[in-house]
């Protein structure tokens, strides 16, 4: 049974450790995800306890587990409760930080325990183990590697528990036969020195939770009670947040209104503080998309757009002059055209003449459905297309993508294209052929931003000549992360992506 007395907060851990050490006791600490407890973990904890008087185990919170889509297999409370049942463990806490460093600062363990597979620090993708050890030593502690039975939770989950589906398993098996994990890492490392220019509208995404009451007594509608509201920066800013953690330099081009409503002013102040921002002022409103979400089911019940549908009345020459002046500074241009007036057909034509590698996505949404298509651009090196939007443009419910997309590529003189297909995954095209990558994401919270993430990481890898299968694998990992969160709350670092790659490929 769960020992609830062993489950403590970080503050309690600090107090308990301090009291034990002042009494002359030796305090030990273990840290990890512990997604699937196996004999290696039991032996690790038992060996640790044999060297200390008090053993505290910290468990990584769910939102910081970046070991691939569908992970963790078990939620943080279940992982913590399971460990609390072990006699050799005295206390368990959930760490609300990305690494163990904060918990180390609080607990100040006499001995910090890691398994023997961490002896070689160079094999640690995140580089955190060295920082954790430095923090332990800062507080007078030491590191000890237990040399007991080891086994990877990730490999066990992949082998016995991963619910990937036959198509995905076959695709990963085929991928392993062609490419090594090290080659994927090589292309991810190549991103680090890339300089990127991004163009698109700034969007504010609002989500209001509401609880369904009942059908209205006077009208044939459902009534909802409003709960809390969360606000996130979206559109081109979500793309910028992803890219700034991958690349060397980011140049952002967009527009903001002359007057910003008070409720959004703090967000705008934060935006304006970003380096390399090139903002054109307009008379239009700040674009706000407000979704109302049923708190019981997570289903959106209503959505509002607050923006001017007409063009932003910007000078195409002014915007293009800004872009042209930075063309020599960037390695790749990424255009996220949301169709809300920033990029007219005139500007799209001029953007197509930029010399550097050009990636373009045109988005159909409730504000422009059917009026914002990829063909407004005469040229793009990388095309990002949504399957349902392509169906609309072609007036064909079941288009033969393997025939149609190469025709688009020839028309726009493109080298690469990606078609996102929702739950079916995505198709990646090059001049040499195409591949269908099954979807990795199994937990869908919000689809907003997934296509933008695919555009960003996919085009950068294409710019560096990555094979389409590697583009597909990495783009699927980033997309799976986006759909697992409400709005754009966090981005994956390159080290996080590497961990997910390792988790998938074993």
C-alpha positions in Angstrom: 0.0 0.0 0.0 1.0 3.6 -0.5 2.7 5.2 2.5 1.3 8.7 2.4 3.6 9.8 5.3 6.5 9.3 2.9 5.1 11.7 0.3 6.5 15.2 1.0 6.8 18.6 -0.6 10.1 20.2 -1.6 9.9 22.5 1.4 9.4 19.5 3.8 12.3 17.8 2.2 14.5 20.7 3.0 13.4 20.8 6.6 13.7 17.0 7.1 17.2 16.9 5.5 18.4 19.8 7.6 17.1 18.3 10.8 18.7 14.9 10.0 22.1 16.4 9.1 22.1 18.5 12.2 21.7 15.3 14.2 24.7 13.8 12.5 22.9 11.6 10.1 24.0 10.9 6.5 21.3 12.0 4.0 21.2 10.4 0.5 19.3 11.5 -2.5 18.3 9.7 -5.8 16.6 11.5 -8.7 14.9 10.4 -11.9 11.8 9.8 -13.9 11.3 6.2 -12.7 8.5 5.7 -15.2 8.6 1.9 -15.0 10.1 0.5 -11.8 12.2 -2.5 -12.5 14.8 -4.7 -10.7 17.5 -2.2 -11.6 15.7 0.6 -9.7 15.1 -1.6 -6.6 18.8 -2.6 -6.5 19.8 1.1 -6.9 17.6 2.3 -4.0 18.7 -0.6 -1.8 22.4 0.0 -2.5 21.9 3.7 -1.8 20.1 3.1 1.5 22.9 0.8 2.7 25.2 3.8 2.7 23.0 6.4 4.4 20.7 6.9 7.3 18.0 8.7 5.4 17.2 8.3 1.7 15.1 10.8 -0.2 14.0 10.2 -3.8 12.9 13.0 -6.1 10.7 12.2 -9.1 10.6 14.4 -12.3 7.2 16.1 -12.8 5.3 15.0 -15.9 5.7 18.2 -17.8 9.5 17.9 -17.8 9.7 14.3 -19.0 11.0 14.6 -22.6 11.6 10.9 -23.5 9.3 10.8 -26.5 5.5 11.0 -27.2 3.3 9.2 -24.7 5.8 9.5 -21.9 5.7 9.4 -19.0 3.7 6.1 -19.1 2.6 6.7 -15.5 1.7 10.2 -14.1 3.9 11.7 -11.4 1.6 10.9 -8.5 1.6 7.2 -9.4 5.3 7.1 -9.8 5.9 8.8 -6.5 3.3 6.6 -4.7 4.8 3.4 -6.1 8.3 4.4 -4.8 6.9 5.3 -1.4 5.9 1.6 -1.0 9.6 0.5 -0.9 10.9 -0.1 2.6 14.4 1.2 1.7 13.1 4.6 0.7 12.4 7.1 3.5 10.8 10.0 1.6 9.6 10.8 -1.9 8.8 14.1 -3.5 7.8 15.4 -7.0 10.4 17.9 -8.4 8.7 20.8 -10.1 11.8 21.7 -12.0 13.4 20.5 -15.2 16.5 19.1 -13.4 17.5 17.9 -10.0 19.5 21.0 -9.2 16.7 22.8 -7.3 16.0 19.8 -5.2 19.8 19.3 -4.5 19.9 22.9 -3.3 17.1 22.3 -0.8 18.1 18.8 0.4 21.9 19.3 0.2 22.5 15.5 0.3 25.6 14.1 1.8 25.7 11.5 -1.0 24.0 11.9 -4.4 23.4 8.5 -6.1 23.3 7.7 -9.8 23.4 4.4 -11.7 26.6 3.1 -13.3 25.3 4.1 -16.7 25.9 7.8 -15.8 29.6 7.3 -15.1 30.5 8.5 -18.6 29.2 12.1 -18.5 29.8 12.5 -22.2 26.9 10.1 -22.9 24.5 12.4 -21.1 22.7 14.3 -23.9 21.3 17.0 -21.6 24.7 17.8 -20.0 22.8 18.1 -16.7 24.6 15.3 -14.7 27.8 17.4 -14.6 25.9 20.4 -13.3 24.1 18.3 -10.7 27.3 16.9 -9.4 28.9 20.3 -9.2 25.9 21.5 -7.2 26.2 18.5 -4.8 29.9 19.2 -4.2 29.1 22.9 -3.7 27.1 21.9 -0.6 29.8 19.5 0.6 28.3 16.3 -0.7 29.7 13.6 -2.9 28.6 11.5 -5.9 28.3 7.7 -5.7 27.6 5.4 -8.6 25.7 2.3 -7.7 27.1 -0.7 -9.6 24.0 -2.8 -9.3 21.8 -4.4 -12.0 20.9 -1.7 -14.6 18.2 -1.6 -17.2 16.5 1.2 -19.0 12.9 2.1 -18.4 12.7 3.5 -21.9 14.0 0.3 -23.5 11.6 -1.8 -21.4 8.6 0.4 -22.3 9.6 0.4 -26.0 9.9 -3.4 -26.0 6.8 -4.3 -24.0 4.5 -1.4 -23.2 4.7 1.2 -26.0 1.3 1.4 -27.7 2.6 2.7 -31.1 0.5 0.7 -33.5 1.7 -1.6 -36.2 2.4 1.1 -38.8 4.6 3.2 -36.5 6.5 0.2 -35.3 7.2 -0.9 -38.9 8.3 2.7 -39.8 10.7 2.9 -36.8 12.1 -0.5 -37.6 12.7 0.6 -41.2 14.2 3.9 -40.0 16.7 2.0 -37.7 17.8 -0.1 -40.7 18.8 3.1 -42.6 19.9 5.6 -40.1 21.8 5.7 -36.8 20.9 7.7 -33.7 24.2 9.5 -34.1 23.3 10.7 -37.7 20.1 12.2 -36.3 22.1 13.9 -33.6 24.5 15.2 -36.4 21.7 17.0 -38.2 20.3 18.4 -34.9 23.7 19.7 -34.0 24.0 21.5 -37.4 21.0 23.7 -36.4 23.0 25.4 -33.7 24.8 27.9 -35.9 21.9 28.7 -38.2 20.6 32.3 -38.6 16.9 32.4 -39.2 14.5 35.1 -40.4 10.8 34.6 -39.6 7.8 36.5 -41.0 4.2 36.3 -39.8 1.3 37.7 -37.7 1.5 38.1 -34.0 -1.5 36.3 -32.4 -2.8 36.2 -28.8 -4.3 32.8 -27.9 -6.9 32.9 -25.0 -8.5 29.8 -23.5 -11.4 30.1 -21.1 -12.5 26.9 -19.2 -16.2 26.6 -18.8 -18.5 24.1 -17.1 -21.6 22.9 -18.8 -24.8 23.5 -16.9 -27.8 22.4 -18.9 -30.0 23.4 -21.9 -31.4 26.9 -21.6 -35.0 26.9 -20.5 -36.0 29.4 -23.1 -33.7 28.8 -26.1 -32.3 25.6 -27.8 -28.8 26.3 -26.6 -26.5 24.9 -23.9 -25.5 27.1 -20.9 -22.0 27.2 -19.5 -20.5 28.7 -16.4 -17.2 30.6 -17.0 -14.2 29.4 -15.1 -10.6 30.5 -15.4 -8.9 32.1 -18.5 -5.3 31.5 -19.7 -3.5 33.7 -22.2 -0.5 32.7 -24.4 1.5 34.4 -27.2 0.8 32.6 -30.4 1.3 32.9 -34.2 4.8 33.9 -35.2 5.8 34.4 -31.6 5.3 30.7 -30.8 7.5 29.8 -33.8 10.1 32.3 -32.5 10.0 30.7 -29.0 10.8 27.3 -30.5 13.5 28.5 -32.8 15.4 30.7 -30.3 16.2 27.6 -28.3 17.6 25.8 -31.4 19.4 28.3 -33.6 22.2 30.9 -33.3 20.2 34.0 -34.3 16.5 34.8 -34.9 15.2 37.8 -36.8 11.5 38.4 -36.5 9.3 40.5 -38.8 5.7 41.3 -37.9 3.2 44.1 -37.1 1.6 45.5 -34.0 -1.2 48.1 -33.6 -0.5 51.7 -32.7 -2.8 51.3 -29.7 -2.9 48.0 -27.7 -5.8 47.2 -25.2 -4.8 47.5 -21.5 -5.4 43.7 -20.9 -2.8 42.8 -23.6 -0.2 45.6 -22.8 2.0 43.4 -20.6 2.2 40.7 -23.3 3.1 43.3 -25.9 5.7 44.9 -23.6 7.3 41.4 -23.3 7.2 41.0 -27.1 8.8 44.4 -27.8 11.7 43.4 -25.5 12.8 40.6 -27.8 16.1 41.2 -29.7 16.1 41.5 -33.5 12.4 42.4 -33.7 11.3 44.4 -36.7 7.8 45.7 -36.0 5.7 47.8 -38.4 2.9 49.8 -36.8 -0.6 49.7 -38.2 -4.1 50.9 -37.4 -5.4 47.4 -37.0 -6.3 45.5 -33.8 -4.1 43.1 -32.1 -5.2 39.6 -33.3 -6.9 37.7 -30.4 -8.3 34.2 -30.8 -10.4 33.2 -27.9 -11.4 29.5 -27.4 -14.0 28.4 -24.8 -13.2 24.9 -23.5 -15.6 22.5 -21.8 -13.6 21.7 -18.6 -15.2 18.2 -18.4 -14.3 16.9 -21.8 -11.6 19.3 -23.0 -13.7 20.0 -26.1 -13.9 23.5 -27.5 -17.5 24.7 -27.5 -17.0 28.1 -29.0 -14.4 30.4 -30.5 -14.2 34.1 -31.3 -11.8 36.1 -33.5 -11.1 39.7 -32.6 -9.3 41.3 -35.6 -9.9 43.4 -38.7 -10.6 41.1 -41.7 -9.3 43.6 -44.2 -5.7 44.1 -45.1 -3.5 45.7 -42.5 -2.9 48.5 -45.1 0.9 48.2 -44.7 3.3 49.3 -47.3 4.5 46.3 -49.1 7.6 48.2 -50.0 8.3 49.0 -46.3 8.0 45.3 -45.2 10.0 44.0 -48.2 12.8 46.6 -47.7 13.2 45.4 -44.1 13.4 41.8 -45.3 15.8 42.6 -48.2 18.1 44.5 -45.8 18.5 41.3 -43.7 18.7 38.8 -46.5 22.5 38.6 -46.3 22.3 38.1 -42.5 20.2 34.9 -42.5 20.6 31.4 -43.8 16.9 30.6 -44.1 13.6 32.5 -44.3 10.5 31.0 -42.6 7.1 32.5 -43.6 4.1 31.6 -41.5 1.3 33.3 -43.4 -1.9 33.2 -41.3 -3.8 35.2 -43.8 -4.8 38.1 -41.5 -3.5 40.9 -43.7 0.2 41.2 -43.0 1.3 39.5 -46.3 -0.5 40.6 -49.4 -0.1 38.9 -52.8 2.3 41.8 -53.7 4.5 41.1 -50.6 4.3 37.3 -51.2 5.6 37.8 -54.7 8.5 39.9 -53.4 9.3 37.5 -50.6 9.6 34.8 -53.3 12.6 36.7 -54.8 14.7 36.6 -51.6 18.0 34.8 -52.3 18.2 32.6 -49.2 16.4 29.3 -48.6 12.7 30.0 -48.3 10.1 28.0 -46.4 6.4 28.9 -46.6 3.2 27.8 -44.9 -0.2 29.4 -45.7 -2.9 28.7 -43.2 -6.6 28.5 -43.8 -8.7 29.4 -40.8 -12.2 30.7 -40.0 -11.0 34.2 -40.9 -9.8 33.5 -44.4 -11.0 30.0 -45.4 -10.5 29.4 -49.1 -8.7 32.8 -49.7 -5.2 32.2 -48.4 -3.5 29.5 -50.4 0.1 28.5 -51.2 -0.2 29.5 -54.8 0.0 33.2 -53.8 3.8 32.5 -53.6 5.5 32.1 -57.0 8.4 30.3 -55.4 9.4 28.5 -52.2 12.2 26.0 -51.4 10.2 24.3 -48.7 6.4 24.0 -48.7 4.3 23.2 -45.6 0.8 22.1 -46.4 -2.1 21.0 -44.3 -4.0 18.0 -45.8 -7.5 19.3 -45.1 -6.6 22.7 -46.5 -5.1 21.1 -49.6 -8.4 19.2 -50.0 -10.3 22.5 -49.9 -8.0 24.1 -52.5 -8.3 21.1 -54.9 -12.0 20.6 -54.2 -11.1 16.9 -53.7 -11.9 15.0 -50.6 -9.4 12.2 -51.3 -6.5 13.7 -53.3 -3.6 11.6 -54.4 -0.9 13.5 -52.4 1.9 11.5 -54.0 0.8 12.8 -57.4 -0.5 16.3 -56.5 2.3 17.5 -54.1 5.2 16.9 -56.6 3.2 19.0 -59.1 3.0 21.8 -56.6 6.7 21.4 -56.0 7.5 21.7 -59.7 5.2 24.7 -60.0 6.9 26.6 -57.1 10.3 25.2 -57.9 10.5 23.6 -54.5 13.0 21.0 -53.2 11.0 19.8 -50.2 7.4 19.7 -49.0 5.5 18.4 -46.0 1.8 17.6 -45.8 0.4 17.3 -42.3 -2.4 14.8 -42.0 -3.5 15.0 -38.4 -4.0 11.6 -36.7 -2.6 9.9 -39.9 0.8 11.6 -39.4 2.6 13.5 -42.2 4.1 13.0 -45.7 7.5 14.4 -46.4 8.6 14.9 -50.0 11.8 15.7 -51.8 12.8 15.5 -55.4 14.0 11.9 -54.8 10.7 10.6 -53.3 8.5 10.7 -50.3 7.7 9.0 -47.0 4.6 8.7 -44.8 5.5 9.2 -41.1 2.8 7.8 -38.8 1.7 10.2 -36.0 3.7 9.9 -32.7 1.4 12.0 -30.5 -1.0 9.9 -28.4 -2.2 12.5 -26.0 -4.0 15.4 -27.7 -4.7 18.5 -25.6 -4.6 21.2 -28.3 -3.7 21.1 -32.0 -2.9 24.8 -32.2 0.8 25.3 -33.2 1.6 21.7 -34.3 1.8 22.7 -38.0 3.9 25.7 -37.1 6.3 23.5 -35.2 6.6 21.1 -38.2 7.2 24.1 -40.5 10.0 25.4 -38.3 12.0 22.3 -37.5 11.3 20.6 -40.8 12.5 23.5 -43.0 15.6 24.0 -40.9 16.6 20.4 -41.3 15.8 20.5 -45.0 18.1 23.6 -45.3 20.9 21.4 -43.9 20.2 18.6 -46.3 18.7 16.1 -43.9 17.1 12.9 -45.4 13.3 13.1 -45.5 13.0 10.3 -43.0 15.0 12.2 -40.4 13.0 15.4 -41.1 9.8 13.3 -40.5 11.0 11.7 -37.3 12.2 15.0 -35.7 9.2 17.0 -37.0 6.8 14.4 -35.5 8.5 14.6 -32.1 8.2 18.4 -32.0 4.6 18.3 -33.2 3.7 15.6 -30.5 5.1 18.0 -27.9 2.9 20.9 -29.2 -0.3 18.9 -29.1 0.3 17.7 -25.6 -0.1 21.2 -24.1 -2.8 23.9 -24.1 -1.6 26.8 -26.2 2.2 27.3 -26.6 3.5 27.0 -23.0 6.9 25.4 -23.6 9.4 24.5 -26.3 11.7 21.6 -26.7 15.4 22.2 -26.6 17.7 20.3 -28.9 18.8 18.2 -26.0 15.1 17.3 -25.3 14.6 16.3 -28.9 17.7 14.1 -28.7 16.3 12.4 -25.6 13.0 11.7 -27.5 15.0 10.3 -30.5 16.9 8.0 -28.1 13.7 7.0 -26.4 12.1 6.1 -29.8 15.0 4.4 -31.4 16.4 2.7 -28.3 
